[in-house]
């Protein structure tokens, strides 16, 4: 089966070859007929905390879009208010539109939420719908999303991420050591809940992973500028090469200060709380980071993630995808400046619990399955039902 155009319509058509080698063209139904949303709250396997927050469960919002007999899937890690916004507003915005015209649907959603504001819940709601639309378009064309977008690489390196500040030292070491043993050569741990303990915890992490694996730390904005500088020097002695959000991500001057004064070989990273393109532009213009982060489940979807990649390409800066590895792997194979994907413990566990088709790193990289259409994911409805919550 292939796609073609009949010369009289812009609508894609499918071509089926019969035994007599006669081509029969049939229109492909691309009108979005419905959009469904559900939410799931999954407890953590151990209390989790970072420098500024603690939690014991994570909520996943799932969007399914339907055109003809094709049903797609998209998702975001967000509050149930996100799901209600999709149900009450955004689903009606995209239903009836052509699934091939994702940009038009995205623009219509952004216009509809004008009086609600873009950051936070609204942007995450658009993100979940946008992901479902990209998955739908790829499924309608019967190609993987990376094939639809166009690949620049076959796979994307990951870094193991967890090492929560709520973990006792033995659990911290076991988790990081396990990732390195599996072939993941970069690992990240949380710091900042108890700054006085951070150097000792980082030293314990280094002892667990050995001298050759890269060690990243993430303060989630917990430090002041002066504390961050002091810790950067101590962490450098332990071979830390990545310092994420040493100060709050809105403190662009502080990030710029850290970027200028951090020890050689230590990169400053931030950007996971970007909800619109102008946020990323301001961060880059401020010279705030060595590596920009973006999260397609927060920044209004894959559509914006692709544009963030263009911003990074224009400034010759690398881009790193924040969390949600199953959603990021296809676009990250298509965006030139992407360096790696965060293989976040909580999200990896949830995606394996709720979806079929979830990838496992091979030699430290995620490689999309091009034989499966779209993201290559299917919701395990019976398994997921136990965690479903009312919206």
N, C-alpha and C positions, 0 to 999 in steps of 0.2 A: 504494500500500500504506500502511496506517496501523496503529497499535496500538490495542487495545481490551481490555475486560474482559468476559467472558461472563456475569458476574453470579453465578457459582457457584464461581469459583476466583480466587485472587489472582494466578495465573500470567498474564503477558501473552499475548495472542493476536494473530495477524495476520489481517487481513481482506482477502480478494481478491474483487474485483467481477467477476462473469462477464458475458457479453454480454447476458443476460436481466435484468441488474441485480439478481441474487440474491446476497446476502452469504454467503460460506462461511467459517466461522471455523476456524482451525487453530492448535493450541497451538504456541507458540514455545518451543523447547527451550533452557532457560537453566541447566541443571545443568552445572557445570564438569566436563569429562570428563578433561582432562589439563593438565599444566603442564610445559613444556619450557624448558630453560635452556641457553644457549651463551655463550661468551666469546671476545672478539677483542682482539688486541693490535696496535695500529697505531703504527708509528714516527712521530715528529714530522717535520715537513719541515725543521726546523732545531733544534739544541739549545735547550731552553727552561729558564728558571730564574726564580725570584722571590727575595724577600728571605730566605727560609729553606729553599728546596728547589730541586733541579735534576732534570730528567728528560729522557729521549729517546724515550719511548713512553707511550701511554695505553691502558688496558684498558677495554673496554666490555662490560658484562654485559647480555645480552638475554633477556627472559622472554617466552614465547608461551603464552597460555592458550586453550583450545579448549572451545567449547560447541556441540553440534550440528555444523553445517557452518561455523561461524564461528570464526575464529582471530584472536587479537589480538596486540599487541606492546607491551612496556614495556621500559625499560632504565635502567641506572645506570652511571655512571663509577666503577668500583670494582675491588677486587682479585679474583683468581680464587677466593679463599676465600669471597667473597660468593656466587659462582655455586655453589660446593659446598654452602653452607648452604641455598640455595634448593632444590637438587636433593635433598639428604639429609633435609630437614625441612619447609620451608615449602610445597613443591609438594603434599605429601601433606595438609597442613593445609587447603588450599583446594579440592582436588579433591573433587567430590561436593557442594559447596555451590552455592547459587543465585547466579548471576553478578549478579543484581539487588541482592543484599544485600552490598554492598562493606564496609559498616561491620562486619558480623558476621565477615567474613573477616579484616579488619584486626585486630579484637579477638582473634580466635583465634590469629593469628600472634604478636601482642604477648604473649599469655598463654604460648604455647609456648616462647618464648625467655627466660622469666623468669630462669633460672639462667645464661644466657649474657651478660646485660647488654645495655642498649639502645644506647649510643653506638657509632659506628664501623661495622664490617662488618655487624652485625646490623641496624641501622637502614637501611643502604643495601640490604640484601637485601629487607627488607620494602618498601622504596621501589620496587624494580624490579617486585615482584609486584603491589603496589598500582596502579602505573601500568598494568600489563597488564590488571588488572581493570576500571579505568575505561575503558580502550580497548575491552575486550570488551563492557561494558554498552552503550556508545555504538554499537558495531557491531551488536549484536543488535537495537537499536532503530532502526538505520539512520539515525543522526544524527551530526553532528560532536560532538566532546566539548564545545565551547563552547556548542552548542545544548543539550546535556544539562545542563550546569552553569547555563546562563543568562548571557547576556552583559550587561556593563555598558558595554563599549566595543567598537568594531569591530576595533581593532588596538592594538598596544602598541609604544611607542618602544623602541629599542635603543641601547646604547652599544657601540662597537667596543672590544674588550678584547684586549690582548696586550702589545706593547711590552716583551718579556721582558728581564730584566737581562743575559741572555746575548747579546742582539742588539747588534751594532756600531751606532754612531750612524746611518749611512746606512740600514740596514735598519729601525731604529726609525722614522726619519722617513718612509721610504717607506710603511710599513704604516699609520701614523696618518694621513698625508696621503691615502692611498688611500681610507680610510673616509670622511673628510670630503668628498672629491671625489664619492663615491657617494651623498651625501645624509645620511650619519650625522653628526649635529652634536655628538655627545659621544664622546670617546675616552679610554681608560684605559691607563696604562703601569705596569709593575712597577718598584719601587724597593727599596732596602734591602740588596742584596748587598754593595755597596761604598758606604756612606753618604757618603763624601767626594766621590764622583762624582755624587751624585744631583741636586744643584742644576743642574749643568752639563747633565745628561741631560734634565732637565725643561725647561731653557731651550731645548735643541735641539728638543725636541718642540713647544714653543710656536712656535718659528720655522717649523716644518714645517706646522702646521695653521692658522696665522694667528691674528688677534686675536679672531675671533668664535666659533669652536668652543669648547665646554666641554672642559676638560682635567681628568681624574681621575688620582689616583695611588693605588697600593696597595702598602703595605709588608709585608703578610702577617705582621704582628706582629714585624718585625725590630728596631724601635727601642726604646730605653728611653723612659720618660716625658719626661725632659728633652731627649733628642735629638729626640723627636717634636715637642715644642713649638718647638724652635729651627728645625727643618725646616719646620714649618707656616708660620712667619713668612716664611721665604725663599720657599716655594712660593706664598704669597699674592701676592707681588710679581709672579709669573709667571701670575697668573690662575687658579690651581688652585682648583676649587670643591668638590672631593670628596676626602677623605683617608680611605682605607679601611684598617682594622686598623693604625693607627699604632703600637699596642702589641699584645701578644698578646690574643686575643679573650676569654680567661678573666680578664684583668685588668680587671674591671668598674670598679674605682675609677680606674684609669688612663684608661680610655675616657671616663669621666665627667669627669675632669680635662681631657682634651683637648677634649671637647665644650664645656665651660665657657670655656676659654681660647683656643680656636682663633680666628683672625681672622674678623671678620664676613664672611659670604658663603662660608665654607668649612664643608661638612657633614662630620661624622664618621659613618662607616658600618662595620658589622660584623654578623655573624650567620651567615655561610656554614657555620660548623662546628657549627651547631645540629642536634642529632639527635633531640630530643624537645621537646614543647611547654613543659615546665617551664624549659628552657634559655632560650627566647625570653621567657618571662614574667619570669625573673630579670633578663635584660638590659634589658627595658623598665622594670621596677621600679627598677633602678639608675640610670635616666636616662643610659644609657651611649652612646646613639646618637641622631643626628638622623634617620637612615634605617636601618631594619632590613633586613637581607638574610636570605633563606631559600633553600634549595636542595631542591627536591622529590625529587632523587635521593639526598639524604642524610637528610632529616628524616622518614623513614618514609613518604614518598610524597605524592601529591597530597592525600590525605585530611588529613594534618597541615598541608600548605601552606595549605589553605583555612582551617584553624583559626588559623594564624599571621596570616592576613589579618584575621580577626575580632579578634585581640588588637590589631593595629595600628589597626584602625578604632575600637576602644574608646578608644585613647589618642591618636587624631588624629595618628598618625605614618605616613609613607609606607613602603611595602614595595618592595623591589627584588629581582628573581629572579636568583639566582646561576647562571650558565652554563647548559648543556643547553637552548639556545633552542627546539629542536623539541619538547621535552617541556613547556616552560613556557608556550608561547604561548597555548594554550587556557585553562588555569586563570587566567593573568594577564589575559585578557580578561574574566574573571568575578569577580575579586576587586577590590573597590572601591578600597582604598588603594594598589594597585600603581602605581608610577611608571614603571618600565622593566625591561627584560631585558638581562642581560649577553650580548653577542654575542661569545662567547669564541672566539678564532681556532682553537684546537686542536679544540674541540668542533664548531664550524661545519664545519671541514674533514672531520672523521670522519663527521658526520651526512650530508653530501653524498656521501661515498664509500660508505656502507653502506645508505642508505635512499632509496627513491623517495618523492616527496611533500614533500621538505624545502623550506621557504620561503626566499625571498630578500627582504631589506628593500625596501620601497617608500616613498620619501620619508622614510627613517629609521625605519620602523616595520614590524613583522611583522603580517600580516593573515591569520588562519586561513582555510583553504579550506573553506567550509561545505558544499561539494558532496561532500566525501570523509568517510566515517564515522570516528569516533574521532579519533585524532591525525592521520589522513590519511597515515600512513606505511606503507610496505611494505619488508621486508628484502630487499635485493638479494643473494640467497643465493650466486649464482655469484661475484659481485664480492667478497663478504665472505669466501668460503671461504679465500682466500689468507692471511687474518689470523687464522683460527680457531685457538684453542689448546685443549689438553686440560684438562679440569677433573677 
